[in-house]
Amino acid sequence: MEGKRGSECLLKPVSNIDFNPELVRQIQETPYLQYFIGLPKYTEEPPFDPSTMVWFRKRLPIDQLAAINEQIIAFNQRRLAANSDQAKGSEHPKADRPDAANPQGLPNRGTLTLDATCAPANVAYPQDINLLNQTRQHCEKIIDALYKTGALTRRPRIYRQKAHKDYLAFAKTKRRSTKKRRRAIRKKLQYIRRDRKIIHQVIAQGTQLTQRQAQIFDICEQIYQQQHAMYVQKTHRIGQRIVSFQQPYVRPIVRGKVKNSTEFGPKIDVSKSDGLLRIERYSYEAFNESKDLIMVIERYHQRTGVYPQRVLVDQIYRTRENRRYCHDKHIRISGPKLGRPAKHDQQNLKVEHQDERDRTQIERDFSLSKRCYSLGGLKAKLKNTNLTQVGLSILCVNLDRLQRVALVCLFFEKRALTSDLTA
């Protein structure tokens, strides 16, 4: 299992396994891992090719992982229901009495926590100069390949040495003023414009690029158009902005955090009920998570047949529309009420404080998944395998939680058995 070792992980992910060749080497050197994957005996030969892990992740899309996660949660709910039936004197509290929101007379029951986070991809921090320089280099490689195949009768003059020298002169500059930066961007756009013109002329003559060359050139076209538009408009914002040449689907996600105000990776909206997590929504584009609250509550009602007793969310979810919906369904939403706070209302302050303490549990789950289960640095290159790593991370957090509960139950069972024998 890929991830970093953490002191809180009971599943014990193998340390320092962040890419496929290292994983194969660890299995090749460790007999325990060879036994785990089902090898009949210990061998020093590589058990499989590292590229097999890519095909394995391709066969597990995030939707299929969500279905597996749902089966695990359903099994846990059946186990909890069996344990509650064995308990004596269990009854719902006064706050769970039937109300008008339940036409079948079922009370609101349970707690639903909802929060969003970003799973940052392992990409270099985007800089316009570096991105344009990579675009220029890929265009030059395409021109060289066309010249080798005979599509070009002579090697065109593209000034690659001069362009590389200009890039190094700016990269080594310590104080990069706005004027120097715009001059460097203008030069890079001119070099790329010349390369694009040559490639378009070859295509107009009837030469077709290979599939890989066409994909790379399409990315070069998008980066050039975006950077040229931002240069002309003198801005740093544009829709569908590409920040990584190797992963053009990654978008900047503004989170407003103190450490990293902007992160680059898929944004996921995660719900938590009965101590387990579900991915409710995922997207590489930035979205407003407050619009998902009603949808998530309705999904909770479809699964359980009742509405939650309380919903624990942060401030961005507490819009007037969401508050009105929760009031109509007799759902208590966390946080202070709108308007001027009442004086000497200690009871509400205690409830708000307890709700905030319970809500922060999902933040700890995010921390666990990012530190121990590779959600904090997605190293897959493809879009679908990147999302597969996100689904596997959330699945591992749930398995870690279930393993903790199982160990605690086993401990108390052994303790009770020991006390009975001694008695």
VEXBA-522542 format. One line per field, with one value per residue (C-alpha): chain; residue number from 1; x, y, z. Coordinates in Angstrom, 3 decimals, padded with zeros to 6 digits. Layout:
residues N
cadena: (A  ...) $
num: (NUM  ...) $
xx: (X  ...) $
yy: (Y  ...) $
zz: (Z  ...) $
end
This chain:
residues 423
cadena: (A  A  A  A  A  A  A  A  A  A  A  A  A  A  A  A  A  A  A  A  A  A  A  A  A  A  A  A  A  A  A  A  A  A  A  A  A  A  A  A  A  A  A  A  A  A  A  A  A  A  A  A  A  A  A  A  A  A  A  A  A  A  A  A  A  A  A  A  A  A  A  A  A  A  A  A  A  A  A  A  A  A  A  A  A  A  A  A  A  A  A  A  A  A  A  A  A  A  A  A  A  A  A  A  A  A  A  A  A  A  A  A  A  A  A  A  A  A  A  A  A  A  A  A  A  A  A  A  A  A  A  A  A  A  A  A  A  A  A  A  A  A  A  A  A  A  A  A  A  A  A  A  A  A  A  A  A  A  A  A  A  A  A  A  A  A  A  A  A  A  A  A  A  A  A  A  A  A  A  A  A  A  A  A  A  A  A  A  A  A  A  A  A  A  A  A  A  A  A  A  A  A  A  A  A  A  A  A  A  A  A  A  A  A  A  A  A  A  A  A  A  A  A  A  A  A  A  A  A  A  A  A  A  A  A  A  A  A  A  A  A  A  A  A  A  A  A  A  A  A  A  A  A  A  A  A  A  A  A  A  A  A  A  A  A  A  A  A  A  A  A  A  A  A  A  A  A  A  A  A  A  A  A  A  A  A  A  A  A  A  A  A  A  A  A  A  A  A  A  A  A  A  A  A  A  A  A  A  A  A  A  A  A  A  A  A  A  A  A  A  A  A  A  A  A  A  A  A  A  A  A  A  A  A  A  A  A  A  A  A  A  A  A  A  A  A  A  A  A  A  A  A  A  A  A  A  A  A  A  A  A  A  A  A  A  A  A  A  A  A  A  A  A  A  A  A  A  A  A  A  A  A  A  A  A  A  A  A  A  A  A  A  A  A  A  A  A  A  A  A  A  A  A  A  A  A  A  A  A  A  A  A  A  A  A  A  A  A  A  A  A  A  A) $
num: (1  2  3  4  5  6  7  8  9  10  11  12  13  14  15  16  17  18  19  20  21  22  23  24  25  26  27  28  29  30  31  32  33  34  35  36  37  38  39  40  41  42  43  44  45  46  47  48  49  50  51  52  53  54  55  56  57  58  59  60  61  62  63  64  65  66  67  68  69  70  71  72  73  74  75  76  77  78  79  80  81  82  83  84  85  86  87  88  89  90  91  92  93  94  95  96  97  98  99  100  101  102  103  104  105  106  107  108  109  110  111  112  113  114  115  116  117  118  119  120  121  122  123  124  125  126  127  128  129  130  131  132  133  134  135  136  137  138  139  140  141  142  143  144  145  146  147  148  149  150  151  152  153  154  155  156  157  158  159  160  161  162  163  164  165  166  167  168  169  170  171  172  173  174  175  176  177  178  179  180  181  182  183  184  185  186  187  188  189  190  191  192  193  194  195  196  197  198  199  200  201  202  203  204  205  206  207  208  209  210  211  212  213  214  215  216  217  218  219  220  221  222  223  224  225  226  227  228  229  230  231  232  233  234  235  236  237  238  239  240  241  242  243  244  245  246  247  248  249  250  251  252  253  254  255  256  257  258  259  260  261  262  263  264  265  266  267  268  269  270  271  272  273  274  275  276  277  278  279  280  281  282  283  284  285  286  287  288  289  290  291  292  293  294  295  296  297  298  299  300  301  302  303  304  305  306  307  308  309  310  311  312  313  314  315  316  317  318  319  320  321  322  323  324  325  326  327  328  329  330  331  332  333  334  335  336  337  338  339  340  341  342  343  344  345  346  347  348  349  350  351  352  353  354  355  356  357  358  359  360  361  362  363  364  365  366  367  368  369  370  371  372  373  374  375  376  377  378  379  380  381  382  383  384  385  386  387  388  389  390  391  392  393  394  395  396  397  398  399  400  401  402  403  404  405  406  407  408  409  410  411  412  413  414  415  416  417  418  419  420  421  422  423) $
xx: (000.000  001.439  001.856  004.044  004.457  002.683  002.499  -001.298  -001.591  -002.685  -002.606  001.159  001.682  005.125  007.428  008.922  006.947  005.837  006.329  006.062  009.758  010.390  007.356  008.634  012.052  010.506  008.504  011.614  013.576  010.865  009.594  006.567  005.336  005.915  003.796  001.147  000.790  000.555  003.939  004.541  008.126  010.703  012.405  014.930  013.413  010.988  007.452  005.989  006.840  006.388  004.034  001.589  000.627  -000.578  -002.836  -004.051  -005.076  -006.767  -008.971  -010.142  -011.881  -012.990  -016.661  -015.879  -013.857  -016.821  -019.024  -016.507  -016.409  -020.212  -020.222  -017.719  -019.869  -023.004  -021.261  -020.215  -023.776  -025.146  -022.588  -023.536  -027.213  -026.583  -024.681  -027.391  -030.068  -028.144  -027.856  -030.471  -032.615  -031.595  -034.025  -033.844  -033.253  -035.886  -034.385  -035.170  -038.947  -041.095  -041.953  -043.735  -040.628  -040.984  -044.267  -043.756  -043.244  -039.523  -037.365  -034.322  -031.327  -027.582  -024.930  -023.737  -020.441  -019.506  -016.310  -014.213  -010.492  -007.965  -005.736  -002.612  -000.830  002.932  003.659  006.210  004.944  003.751  005.693  004.852  008.479  009.091  005.821  006.626  010.137  008.783  006.337  009.174  011.259  008.385  007.723  011.409  011.302  008.332  010.206  013.271  011.098  009.484  012.909  014.121  011.042  011.604  008.593  011.005  013.547  015.953  016.319  014.586  016.196  014.469  017.177  017.077  020.481  019.556  016.202  017.883  020.407  017.614  015.819  018.936  019.614  016.184  016.197  019.443  018.129  017.489  015.341  012.702  010.866  007.613  009.362  011.963  009.292  007.135  010.161  011.086  007.513  007.365  010.547  009.264  005.993  007.923  010.016  006.908  005.057  007.876  007.823  004.028  004.188  006.626  004.510  001.306  002.978  004.013  000.484  -000.981  001.199  -000.501  001.862  000.078  001.528  001.609  -000.959  001.537  002.839  -000.716  -001.492  001.670  001.118  -002.474  -001.195  001.366  -001.395  -003.521  -000.612  000.404  -003.137  -003.585  -000.202  -000.595  -004.041  -002.748  000.237  -001.953  -004.555  -001.873  -003.504  -002.645  -006.105  -007.787  -010.357  -009.235  -005.654  -002.971  -000.368  001.529  002.642  002.825  -000.614  -002.634  -005.876  -004.661  -006.173  -005.336  -007.686  -007.735  -008.262  -007.164  -005.004  -002.178  000.506  -000.676  -003.274  -003.507  -003.262  -003.077  -005.079  -008.613  -011.065  -013.246  -016.323  -016.399  -019.170  -018.813  -021.455  -021.052  -017.337  -016.736  -016.073  -017.738  -016.678  -019.760  -018.224  -014.854  -013.639  -010.425  -012.286  -012.993  -016.596  -018.636  -019.176  -022.103  -024.384  -023.799  -025.312  -028.922  -027.866  -025.792  -028.634  -031.043  -028.585  -028.393  -032.197  -032.214  -029.677  -031.112  -034.763  -034.454  -032.905  -029.903  -030.492  -027.650  -025.343  -021.804  -020.350  -018.106  -019.137  -019.189  -022.088  -024.249  -026.019  -029.575  -030.873  -029.197  -030.369  -033.932  -033.804  -032.457  -035.107  -037.884  -036.503  -036.005  -032.244  -029.936  -027.058  -023.889  -022.681  -024.233  -027.622  -028.037  -028.557  -027.358  -026.266  -028.438  -027.045  -026.195  -027.066  -024.616  -026.528  -026.281  -022.613  -021.922  -023.803  -021.917  -018.612  -019.409  -020.526  -017.276  -015.261  -017.148  -016.777  -012.987  -012.839  -013.162  -010.204  -008.144  -009.248  -008.006  -004.695  -004.370  -005.110  -002.623  000.192  -000.165  -002.137  -000.701  -003.624  -001.211  000.909  -000.699  002.113  000.046  000.366  -002.926  -006.210  -008.127  -005.290  -004.958  -008.592  -008.058  -005.368  -007.839  -010.439  -007.880  -006.774  -010.319  -010.879  -007.733  -008.877  -012.125  -010.277  -007.971  -010.981  -012.624  -009.376  -009.125  -012.682  -012.049  -008.914  -010.709  -013.588  -011.132  -009.330  -012.498  -013.645  -010.343  -010.510  -014.034  -013.049  -010.061  -012.178  -014.712  -011.974  -010.403  -013.792) $
yy: (000.000  003.316  006.067  007.456  005.933  007.726  007.131  006.947  004.380  000.939  -000.381  000.363  001.510  000.680  003.642  005.669  003.883  006.774  005.436  002.124  001.060  001.562  -000.560  -003.392  -003.209  -003.322  -006.437  -007.978  -007.535  -008.322  -011.906  -010.689  -008.638  -011.575  -013.754  -011.008  -010.905  -014.700  -015.865  -019.577  -019.026  -016.317  -015.113  -012.414  -011.743  -008.790  -010.157  -007.891  -004.918  -001.486  -000.401  -003.052  -000.748  001.824  -000.729  -001.824  001.723  002.104  -000.896  000.740  004.021  006.257  005.345  001.652  002.476  004.482  001.394  -000.743  001.887  001.839  -001.936  -001.594  001.084  -001.058  -004.012  -001.811  -000.515  -004.057  -004.885  -001.813  -002.666  -006.205  -004.861  -002.330  -005.020  -006.963  -003.932  -003.653  -000.651  001.262  003.979  007.204  010.432  013.102  015.088  012.177  012.178  012.026  015.347  016.733  016.413  012.613  011.555  007.977  009.062  008.249  010.513  012.422  010.349  010.493  013.084  014.146  016.006  017.659  019.387  019.990  019.701  019.723  016.765  018.511  016.873  016.447  019.191  021.976  025.356  026.962  029.862  031.395  031.475  027.792  026.772  028.720  027.300  023.747  024.606  025.908  022.774  020.457  022.432  022.136  018.372  018.096  020.114  017.867  014.767  016.208  016.957  013.397  011.889  014.039  016.308  019.247  019.503  021.552  022.245  025.554  028.333  028.421  030.104  027.473  028.376  032.029  031.138  028.893  031.609  034.154  031.723  031.099  034.830  035.410  032.272  033.343  036.819  037.335  040.463  039.902  043.141  043.331  044.898  042.097  039.442  040.854  041.179  037.532  036.386  038.426  036.785  033.303  034.001  035.111  031.925  029.755  031.725  030.978  027.255  027.098  028.688  026.065  023.179  024.617  024.938  021.286  020.218  022.368  020.505  017.230  015.793  014.288  014.266  011.096  010.683  011.591  014.588  015.798  015.616  017.517  020.142  020.649  021.375  023.780  025.582  025.972  027.241  029.732  031.078  031.451  033.053  035.410  036.491  037.136  039.061  041.306  041.873  042.302  039.845  036.552  034.973  033.124  030.357  026.721  027.790  025.135  025.137  021.938  020.679  017.031  017.234  019.793  018.837  020.201  023.555  026.057  025.763  028.843  027.630  030.667  028.647  030.279  027.872  027.446  029.911  028.114  024.360  022.432  019.230  017.820  019.312  016.804  017.234  014.540  013.569  011.608  009.554  006.730  007.521  006.665  008.885  009.185  011.220  013.179  015.261  015.596  017.970  019.518  022.798  025.017  024.821  026.230  023.381  025.115  024.085  020.400  020.419  019.796  017.095  015.297  015.423  013.960  011.156  010.499  010.272  007.830  005.557  005.557  006.519  009.382  012.814  013.502  014.987  017.465  018.583  019.683  022.091  025.134  028.684  028.420  025.926  028.091  030.044  031.292  028.703  025.839  027.173  027.425  023.874  022.470  024.378  022.908  019.378  019.927  019.466  021.332  022.900  023.687  027.195  030.340  031.579  034.627  037.963  039.439  036.781  036.426  037.458  034.861  031.973  029.488  026.423  027.385  028.240  024.788  023.149  025.204  024.371  020.641  020.750  022.428  019.803  017.035  018.759  018.918  015.113  015.203  017.594  014.979  012.403  014.678  015.063  011.288  010.666  013.317  012.268  008.497  007.569  009.790  012.217  015.070  014.444  012.625  011.208  009.533  011.241  010.359  012.007  008.798  007.205  010.431  010.144  006.448  007.409  009.794  007.034  004.592  007.137  007.669  003.903  003.364  005.925  004.001  000.703  002.287  003.414  -000.012  -001.658  000.618  -000.222  -003.948  -003.824  -001.920  -004.421  -007.337  -005.755  -005.399  -008.908  -010.378  -008.233  -009.416  -013.052  -012.690  -011.175  -014.004  -016.636  -014.991  -014.636) $
zz: (000.000  -001.074  001.500  004.254  007.655  010.474  014.193  014.060  011.266  012.319  008.775  008.713  005.110  003.794  004.327  001.500  -001.221  -003.377  -006.896  -008.690  -009.069  -005.345  -004.505  -006.696  -005.031  -001.565  -002.487  -004.037  -000.798  001.786  002.217  004.186  001.227  -001.117  001.141  001.230  -002.572  -002.764  -004.043  -003.303  -002.127  -001.639  -004.799  -005.626  -009.032  -009.496  -009.022  -011.743  -013.912  -012.281  -015.085  -013.887  -011.011  -013.535  -015.208  -011.778  -010.909  -014.292  -013.491  -010.261  -011.137  -008.310  -008.826  -008.311  -005.204  -003.921  -004.390  -002.467  000.262  000.415  000.925  003.771  005.430  004.994  006.649  009.545  009.943  010.088  012.754  014.780  014.435  015.703  018.699  019.498  019.414  022.028  024.289  027.027  027.735  024.605  023.533  021.587  023.493  023.831  020.966  018.585  019.029  015.863  014.247  011.204  009.011  008.994  007.384  008.564  012.155  012.127  014.276  013.084  014.032  013.633  012.940  009.510  009.083  005.819  004.774  001.660  001.115  -001.693  -002.528  -003.831  -006.724  -006.701  -009.243  -009.210  -008.135  -011.388  -012.833  -016.187  -017.328  -016.540  -018.186  -021.347  -021.439  -021.272  -024.050  -026.216  -025.625  -026.582  -029.754  -030.666  -030.103  -032.461  -035.104  -034.740  -035.121  -038.269  -039.728  -039.055  -040.748  -043.862  -043.431  -043.424  -046.245  -044.136  -040.462  -039.696  -037.702  -034.310  -032.167  -029.448  -028.008  -027.742  -026.186  -023.632  -022.840  -022.277  -019.984  -017.871  -017.634  -016.146  -013.976  -012.305  -011.573  -007.860  -008.113  -010.740  -011.314  -013.215  -016.183  -016.382  -016.009  -018.788  -021.065  -020.456  -021.097  -024.315  -025.601  -024.764  -026.574  -029.646  -029.697  -029.299  -031.991  -034.462  -033.590  -033.898  -037.319  -038.568  -037.213  -038.689  -042.087  -041.999  -041.027  -043.832  -046.335  -045.437  -042.824  -039.829  -036.360  -034.306  -031.564  -028.874  -030.815  -031.422  -027.704  -026.777  -029.458  -028.304  -024.789  -026.252  -028.134  -025.005  -022.899  -025.587  -025.966  -022.204  -021.561  -024.529  -023.327  -019.798  -021.191  -023.331  -020.605  -017.912  -015.547  -013.854  -013.991  -016.792  -017.036  -017.372  -016.636  -017.142  -014.380  -015.218  -018.622  -017.478  -015.830  -017.815  -016.073  -012.708  -011.753  -009.008  -006.030  -003.785  -000.229  001.783  004.165  006.067  004.862  001.270  000.062  -003.292  -003.850  -007.094  -007.317  -007.209  -004.743  -002.900  -000.743  001.954  004.354  007.568  009.352  011.855  011.934  008.249  005.221  001.810  -001.205  -002.204  -004.982  -006.712  -009.387  -010.649  -011.073  -008.085  -006.845  -003.989  -001.544  000.200  -002.681  -001.865  001.624  000.594  -001.866  000.790  003.336  000.801  000.077  003.806  003.883  000.955  002.667  006.186  005.709  008.230  008.297  010.524  013.941  013.494  010.696  011.540  008.977  008.899  008.106  004.311  004.443  006.711  004.011  004.423  001.987  003.850  007.222  005.945  004.589  007.863  009.821  007.665  008.173  011.930  011.567  013.903  011.994  013.890  014.531  016.001  014.872  012.697  014.388  017.623  020.146  023.256  026.621  029.262  026.938  028.382  027.183  023.514  023.932  025.332  022.458  019.872  021.509  021.538  017.908  016.886  018.769  016.987  013.620  013.877  013.815  010.029  009.935  011.769  009.213  006.440  008.263  008.638  004.967  003.821  006.161  005.990  002.881  000.116  -000.154  000.509  -002.582  -005.518  -007.648  -010.341  -013.719  -015.383  -014.477  -013.746  -011.760  -009.758  -008.723  -008.001  -005.501  -003.860  -003.533  -002.143  000.439  001.752  001.718  003.803  006.372  006.827  007.134  009.684  011.719  011.565  012.592  015.615  016.664  016.204  018.361  021.110  021.093  021.192  024.124  026.197  025.289  026.494  029.601  030.399  029.778  032.070  034.856  034.549  034.818  037.832  039.516) $
end
